[in-house]
Structures are given as C-alpha cells and as structure tokens.
Amino acid sequence: MSAQRFYQISLSKDEMVMSNKLQDIIKGTDYLFDGRSVVDCDWGLLLNKPDSNTSYFAISDEETEMDLGLKYIYDCNNTDQRKEFLPRGKTFNRKVAFLDRDGILIEDTDYPGKKEDVIFMQGILPLLKTLKEKGFDLIVVTNQSGISRGKYSVEDYLETTDFISSHYESLGVPLLDTFYCPFHVDGIVEKYKSKSLLRKPMPGMIIKAAEKHQVDLSQSVMIGDKLSDILKCSYMKYFIKNKAVHPDCYENFVSISRAISNL
C-alpha cells in the first residue's frame, strides 16, 4: 500500500472532507499536494499564491516567532494542534536529506554522548553517496536527551559532533550542519528539563535548518530508525530503517537507497 493511500484511509470522515477541500483550494497555485498534507489549515492563507515574501512562522521554545519564508504554526503543548503550509517560497530551493544520528550515522548504544562511545554505523556509506548523487545536502537532526538526563554535557556532545563530522567528511560525504535537542521533560538538569519544539517528532530542528539554509522541505527527505523520526511535517518524504509495518519503513539501508534512487 502506498504511503498516500495509507494516510488517506487513516483519516476520519471529517478529516477526509478537509483534506479534499485542501486539494481543491490549491489547484492552480504553486502549492503541491501529495495526499498526506495536513488537514487542519487556515484556508484563507492557502488562497494566497506563495512568493519570496511568503512568511513562515513557528512558535519557539521562548514563545517568540521565527520568520522562515513560509507559514507554519505549532503549539508544542498541544500535540493535536497542527497547521502546516507547504514551503514553496522562491528563495527556499535547497534539497536536504535530514539524518538521525544514533542508529543511522553511529550505533545507538546507551546514550553515546562522548567521543569514546562512538561506533560508526556499518552499511550507511552507500546510502549517503546515493543521497549526494541525487542532489541532497546532508543535515543531522538528533534528539539528545542524555544532556538533560545528566549523562553527558553539551561540551561532550559538541566534541562528539566534530568527531563524527570529520569522519564522514573524510569519506567524501560531508555533513552540511547538525541540529540537536537537549531538552526532555524527565531531565534532571534544570536548564534542559522541559518540552521543546526541537524534540522529534516535533519539527523544530528542520524549521531551524530551513531558516538557516533556505531548505525547500517539500523536496527534502528524512532518514531515521524510529517511528518518532516521522516528523510533524507531513509533506516531507520519510525513509525509516525499521521493521514496523508502516509505509515509510524499510528493512535496511540497501532498500532505502533503492527507494531514494527512484525519486
């Protein structure tokens, strides 16, 4: 079953009506519709044809707004509330493969937050090369609750990030950037004990990446190993190395690479 079909049959009757309404509204505009676009939208905003002045707003952890080139509203205290607007601003044209770190670039051991904990993942290099050949830049987005849990420090994490980045650059697949979320509600480090829009499956890290690197999220993909790597950003494509029964899940890196080649 296709991902689009899987999503459509999961909608309630009311949601299906809204989804069909969205599809009708954006006909004749520059917006794209893949059957999985969000159903809770401000329809009036979608009637405005996007251009380089289109605004993208997100509520940050400090409850301030970030202007990202398209419109996006998400309340991190209400996981059922979601409003998405497809990123079609003319200046946002970079294609990115967002990569989870633990379980994709390195082995997901018990909180690998220090350089000596790193075990590089076997079998990932051909996939990274395929992504580069398909025109994707590589950006890491990683939940690092070990910081809030006191397992390691931000300094430890940053040293480890430099070590991982240097390794992949030496293999000819440089990482453009890395974004991380140190927050967790069960943390013991007070500074990082909280909810956060940055923590996957919230889309905060890719929003920050879009702002910094002019990323067209509708042309971008996410590579992960957990269902939580399927972010609250339904118009991106997801490739999850996981044996769960889900249309975005793949058995191994080889099958993901094959799917990427067919994009």
C-alpha positions as CSV (number, residue, x, y, z in Angstrom):
1,M,0.0,0.0,0.0
2,S,1.4,3.4,-0.9
3,A,2.1,6.0,1.8
4,Q,-0.5,8.3,0.3
5,R,-3.2,5.6,0.4
6,F,-2.2,4.6,3.9
7,Y,-2.6,8.2,5.1
8,Q,-5.9,8.7,3.3
9,I,-7.6,5.6,4.8
10,S,-6.4,6.7,8.3
11,L,-8.4,9.9,8.1
12,S,-11.7,10.3,9.8
13,K,-14.7,11.3,7.7
14,D,-14.4,14.9,8.7
15,E,-10.7,14.9,8.1
16,M,-11.2,13.5,4.7
17,V,-13.6,16.3,3.8
18,M,-11.0,18.8,4.9
19,S,-8.2,17.0,3.0
20,N,-10.3,17.1,-0.2
21,K,-11.0,20.8,0.4
22,L,-7.3,21.5,0.7
23,Q,-6.7,19.7,-2.6
24,D,-9.4,21.8,-4.3
25,I,-8.1,25.1,-2.9
26,I,-4.5,24.7,-4.1
27,K,-5.3,23.6,-7.6
28,G,-3.9,26.2,-10.0
29,T,-1.4,27.5,-7.4
30,D,2.3,26.8,-6.9
31,Y,1.5,24.5,-3.9
32,L,2.0,20.8,-4.2
33,F,-0.4,18.2,-2.7
34,D,0.8,14.6,-2.1
35,G,-2.3,13.2,-0.4
36,R,-0.7,13.4,3.0
37,S,-0.8,17.2,3.5
38,V,-2.2,18.3,6.8
39,V,-5.9,18.7,7.2
40,D,-6.1,21.5,9.9
41,C,-5.3,24.6,7.9
42,D,-6.2,28.2,7.7
43,W,-7.8,28.0,4.2
44,G,-7.6,31.8,3.6
45,L,-3.8,31.8,3.7
46,L,-3.7,29.0,1.2
47,L,-5.5,31.1,-1.3
48,N,-2.5,33.5,-1.4
49,K,-0.1,32.4,-4.1
50,P,3.3,31.9,-2.5
51,D,6.3,34.0,-3.5
52,S,9.6,35.2,-2.0
53,N,7.7,37.3,0.5
54,T,5.7,34.4,1.9
55,S,6.2,34.1,5.6
56,Y,6.9,31.1,7.7
57,F,6.2,31.4,11.4
58,A,6.9,29.0,14.3
59,I,6.4,29.4,18.0
60,S,9.8,28.8,19.5
61,D,10.6,27.5,23.0
62,E,10.6,31.1,24.2
63,E,7.2,31.6,22.6
64,T,8.6,34.0,20.0
65,E,8.2,33.8,16.3
66,M,10.8,33.0,13.7
67,D,10.3,34.2,10.1
68,L,11.3,31.4,7.9
69,G,9.9,32.3,4.5
70,L,6.6,30.3,4.7
71,K,3.8,30.0,7.3
72,Y,3.9,27.3,10.0
73,I,2.2,27.4,13.4
74,Y,2.7,24.7,16.0
75,D,1.8,24.7,19.7
76,C,4.2,22.3,21.5
77,N,1.8,22.0,24.4
78,N,-0.9,20.6,22.2
79,T,0.2,17.7,20.1
80,D,-3.2,17.5,18.4
81,Q,-3.0,21.1,17.1
82,R,-1.2,21.3,13.7
83,K,-1.3,23.9,11.0
84,E,1.1,23.5,8.0
85,F,1.7,25.4,4.9
86,L,3.8,24.0,2.1
87,P,7.3,25.5,1.7
88,R,7.2,27.0,-1.8
89,G,9.0,30.3,-1.3
90,K,11.2,31.0,-4.3
91,T,14.3,31.5,-2.3
92,F,13.9,28.2,-0.4
93,N,15.4,25.8,-3.0
94,R,17.9,23.6,-1.2
95,K,17.2,19.9,-1.1
96,V,18.2,18.2,2.1
97,A,18.4,14.7,3.5
98,F,17.8,15.1,7.2
99,L,19.6,12.3,9.1
100,D,19.0,10.9,12.5
101,R,22.3,10.4,14.2
102,D,22.0,7.4,16.7
103,G,21.0,4.4,14.7
104,I,21.9,5.9,11.4
105,L,25.3,7.5,11.4
106,I,26.5,5.8,14.6
107,E,25.4,2.8,16.6
108,D,22.5,3.5,19.0
109,T,24.2,2.4,22.2
110,D,23.3,3.5,25.7
111,Y,23.5,7.3,25.4
112,P,26.5,7.6,23.1
113,G,27.2,11.2,24.0
114,K,31.0,11.1,24.3
115,K,33.6,10.6,21.6
116,E,34.8,7.3,23.1
117,D,31.2,6.0,22.9
118,V,31.0,6.3,19.1
119,I,30.8,3.2,16.9
120,F,30.3,4.2,13.3
121,M,27.4,2.5,11.6
122,Q,28.2,-0.2,9.0
123,G,26.5,-0.1,5.6
124,I,25.4,3.6,5.7
125,L,28.1,5.0,3.3
126,P,26.5,3.8,0.0
127,L,23.2,5.4,1.0
128,L,24.9,8.7,1.9
129,K,26.6,8.6,-1.5
130,T,23.3,7.9,-3.3
131,L,21.7,10.9,-1.5
132,K,24.6,13.2,-2.6
133,E,24.3,11.9,-6.2
134,K,20.6,12.8,-6.1
135,G,21.4,16.3,-5.1
136,F,20.7,16.2,-1.4
137,D,22.8,18.1,1.2
138,L,23.1,16.2,4.4
139,I,22.0,17.7,7.7
140,V,21.8,15.8,11.1
141,V,18.8,16.3,13.4
142,T,19.2,14.5,16.7
143,N,17.4,14.2,20.0
144,Q,20.0,14.3,22.7
145,S,18.0,13.8,26.0
146,G,21.2,12.4,27.5
147,I,22.2,16.1,28.1
148,S,19.0,16.8,30.2
149,R,19.4,13.4,31.9
150,G,23.0,14.3,33.0
151,K,24.6,11.5,31.1
152,Y,27.0,13.9,29.3
153,S,27.5,17.6,28.9
154,V,26.8,19.9,25.9
155,E,30.6,20.2,25.6
156,D,30.8,16.4,25.3
157,Y,28.1,16.4,22.7
158,L,29.8,19.1,20.6
159,E,33.2,17.3,20.7
160,T,31.4,14.1,19.6
161,T,29.7,16.0,16.8
162,D,33.0,17.4,15.5
163,F,34.4,13.8,15.6
164,I,31.5,12.4,13.6
165,S,31.5,15.2,11.1
166,S,35.3,14.8,10.4
167,H,34.8,11.1,9.9
168,Y,32.1,11.4,7.2
169,E,33.9,14.3,5.5
170,S,37.0,12.1,5.2
171,L,34.7,9.5,3.4
172,G,33.6,12.1,0.9
173,V,30.1,12.7,2.3
174,P,30.4,15.9,4.3
175,L,27.6,16.9,6.7
176,L,26.3,20.4,6.0
177,D,25.2,21.0,9.5
178,T,23.9,19.4,12.7
179,F,21.0,20.4,14.9
180,Y,20.2,18.9,18.3
181,C,17.6,18.9,21.0
182,P,19.0,18.7,24.6
183,F,15.5,19.0,26.2
184,H,13.4,16.3,27.9
185,V,10.5,16.6,30.4
186,D,12.1,13.9,32.6
187,G,15.5,15.5,32.7
188,I,17.5,16.2,35.9
189,V,19.4,19.2,34.5
190,E,17.0,22.0,35.3
191,K,18.1,24.1,32.3
192,Y,17.0,21.4,29.9
193,K,14.0,19.9,31.8
194,S,11.1,20.9,29.5
195,K,9.1,20.2,26.5
196,S,10.5,21.5,23.3
197,L,9.5,22.1,19.7
198,L,13.0,20.9,18.8
199,R,12.5,17.4,20.1
200,K,11.4,14.9,17.3
201,P,8.7,14.2,16.2
202,M,8.2,18.0,16.6
203,P,9.6,19.8,13.6
204,G,11.6,22.5,15.3
205,M,15.1,21.3,14.1
206,I,14.1,21.2,10.5
207,I,12.4,24.6,10.8
208,K,15.7,26.0,12.1
209,A,17.5,24.3,9.3
210,A,15.1,25.7,6.7
211,E,15.7,29.2,8.1
212,K,19.4,28.9,8.1
213,H,20.0,27.0,4.8
214,Q,17.0,28.1,2.7
215,V,15.7,24.5,2.6
216,D,12.7,23.5,0.5
217,L,11.1,21.0,2.9
218,S,8.7,19.7,0.2
219,Q,11.7,18.5,-1.8
220,S,13.5,17.1,1.3
221,V,13.6,13.7,3.0
222,M,14.2,12.3,6.5
223,I,16.3,9.2,7.2
224,G,15.8,7.6,10.6
225,D,15.4,4.4,12.5
226,K,12.4,5.1,14.8
227,L,8.8,6.0,14.1
228,S,9.4,9.2,16.1
229,D,11.7,10.2,13.1
230,I,8.5,10.7,11.1
231,L,8.1,14.3,12.0
232,K,5.0,16.5,12.3
233,C,5.7,17.8,8.8
234,S,3.6,15.5,6.6
235,Y,4.7,16.8,3.2
236,M,8.3,15.6,3.6
237,K,9.2,12.0,2.5
238,Y,10.3,9.6,5.2
239,F,12.6,6.6,5.0
240,I,12.8,4.7,8.3
241,K,15.1,1.7,8.8
242,N,12.7,-0.2,11.0
243,K,10.8,-3.5,10.6
244,A,7.5,-2.0,11.8
245,V,4.5,-2.4,9.5
246,H,4.3,1.2,8.1
247,P,4.6,2.5,4.5
248,D,7.6,4.7,5.4
249,C,9.6,1.8,7.0
250,Y,12.3,-0.2,5.2
251,E,14.2,-3.3,6.2
252,N,17.7,-2.0,5.7
253,F,19.9,0.7,4.1
254,V,20.0,-1.1,0.8
255,S,16.2,-0.9,0.4
256,I,16.2,2.8,1.4
257,S,19.0,3.5,-1.1
258,R,17.0,1.8,-3.8
259,A,13.9,3.9,-3.0
260,I,15.9,7.1,-3.0
261,S,17.3,6.2,-6.4
262,N,13.8,6.0,-7.7
263,L,12.8,9.5,-6.5
